[in-house]
């Protein structure tokens, strides 16, 4: 059965046929675009005019997100900014530590079991004059119930005394860079990095792998994708044991699931040799709606958490340099063997020292295993300068920049973490494009809310939450932003042959919009209303969520 969809305007992202009004679909694939009379030659068809007053564009692609954006909504949200839930309810933000503690106390009072753990998420003390939250603060909520709060960055967790006690860490003699100590020699309750977060997380309610997702969370993630116009999204760091892979395959295969998931195998907690072997095994389990076999390597931490690795002159406020999450030897093994075996690798590098390590390691790896089309991706790559982007381009690397950072943390980066000059060049999309680097941009949901049109607005305007412009020279155009959240993102995933544009042979994945993002203007790009999505020819209205 052929269906021809009529729209007010179709933005194809195909320069040979940039705009049209009709698209023909059969069995989830696009037959062609054009005028109705041009498409009628495909044979008998049904004309679907429900989008006659809408704008269609390629289904938006979130090339750096995490499925836990869906599962975290089962816990207490204590982020600074107001945030919409998958069901469309607005959760009010916490503007100071007192607000956080009050919200936690309110949630704690509703838990009947006195021993039940209480997890919460999206804490970010940098908004509270960078005050250090300690176990003593959380002990005010409960000293008998274990409590854990994931920071917005995902790289730090605060826990109370009970949680430390259960994990065997409420003692002197703990010697780890990720466990700050008080004057009494006892842990303060701040845990930095996976090495120290992982042993404590089961005691505070993150009883599954923190990076995994249950069925309810997957369904909620799918709802968020429809609200954002997203038809393909990544789960960029998962350990992917068999039971998780089976769950993902089951849920994504259902006719009512709206999002193609690309899930990457996280490097932590496994030897480099076993990581490569597992990625090869996972590749054989891919389906149309679940793509597997890629690797995610995390090299350093977060800039706002002061755990990213920075080159000189280091942190603006004098904080010590951040943490390495992988040794140079293990990084080299992974990159070399992935190139040799055709495994796609994404590396998280927030600080420019971490980016430099990957550049140098990749240079050596490519000498051993030349690859003309590897498209390995530097994720975040927030502080890269023009010289690094030039090297990135020559190495055939892609970048996926964290454009949302300007809005959410730009003011703090300007005055606290990296200072004015480097804050101006963060997530330098303009420089990346000028140097010929393939570009995508992202939200890193749940770090910031899923929403590629908002992410595009951030890259176009580079405004902070206070209204300061950071990096006029690195603004990009609306057209470049739309490319970065469609075909550009698809390219970084090695999927540009099947998604990212509306043209013959590709998947029938569309974002259905009330407004025209090409005409509304850069200032209003974030305000484009999403009606819903079409995924493989299946229609998912926001109104039905």
Secondary structure, 3 states (H helix, E strand, C coil): CEEEEEEEEEECCCHHHCEEEEEEEECCEEEEEECHHHHHHHCCEEEECCCCCCEEEECEEECCCCCHHHHHHHCEECCCCCEECCCCCEECCCCCHHHHHHHHHHHHCCCCCCCCCEEEEEECHHHHCCCCCCHHHHHCCCCCCCEEEEECCCCEEEECHHHHHHCCCCCCCCCCCCEEECCCCCEEEEEECHHHHHHHHHHHCCCCCCCCCCHHHHHHHHHHHHHHCEEEEEEEEECCCHHHHHHHHHHHCCCCCCCEEEEEEECCCCCHHHHHHHHHHHHCCCCCCEEEEEEEEECECCCCCCCCCCCCCCCCCCCCCCCECCCHHHHHHHHHHHHHHCCCEEEEECCHHHHHHHHHHHHHHHHHCCCCCCCCEEEECCCCCHHHHHHHHHCCCEEEECCCHHHHHHHHHHHHHCHHHHHHHCCCHHHHHHCCCCEEECCCCCCCCCCHHHHHHHHHHCECCCCCECCHHHCCCHHHHHHHCCHHHHHHCCCCCCCCCCCCCCECCEEEECCCCCCCCHHHHHHCCEEEEEECCEEEEHHHC
